[in-house]
């Protein structure tokens, strides 16, 4: 299962990553931050409910840390 770690996932993304209805798939690993600091979190996608623009509801399981 590949890690989803493209950088900012919003309109200000410097990586060009924008959220859409296909941004996350079931069981994807979502990672935030770095293990070297306290900003680290990860979890597996249960469901991604895209709303519109750059919004949606991401439901995770096996969460470690705080997003």
N, C-alpha and C positions, 0 to 999 in steps of 0.2 A: 504494500500500500504506500503510494508516494506521499511525501509531506507537502502540504500546501503552505508555502512560506514566501510569497512573492513580494512582501513589503506591505505598504499601506493598501488596503482594499477599499478605497473610496475615491471621490472626485479629485483629491489632491495627490493621488498616487504618482510617485516619480518613476515607478516601474511600468506604468501603463496598464496595470491590472485594474479592471473595473468589475464590480459585481454585476451579475445577471442571473437569469434563471438556471444556467448551467454551471455556475461558479463552483459548487460543491457537490460531491457525490457521496452516497452512503458509504461509510467506513473510511473515507479520506481522513488522514491525520492533519489536523490544523495546529500550527505552531506559532507562538508569539514570543518575541524577545530572544534572549540568549541565556543559556544555562549558567553563564558566568555572572549573572546579576539577578536581582530579585524581580525582574520584569518578565520572567519566563513562565509560560503556560502552554499546555497542549491538551488536546482531546480528539476523540473520533466523532465524525459526523453521523448522527442518527437521521436527521432530516434538515433540509434547507428549503425554507418557504420564502421565495423571492416576492417582494412587494412591488417596487418600482424604483427607478432611478438608482440610487446606491443604498437601498434599504431592503431589509428582509429579516427573517428570524432563523438563526442558526441553532439547532438543537444538538448538543454534544453529550457524549458519554465518556467514561474513563478519563475524566478531567483531572489534570495535575496542575496546581497553581491557580492563579486568578487572572482571568481575561479582563 
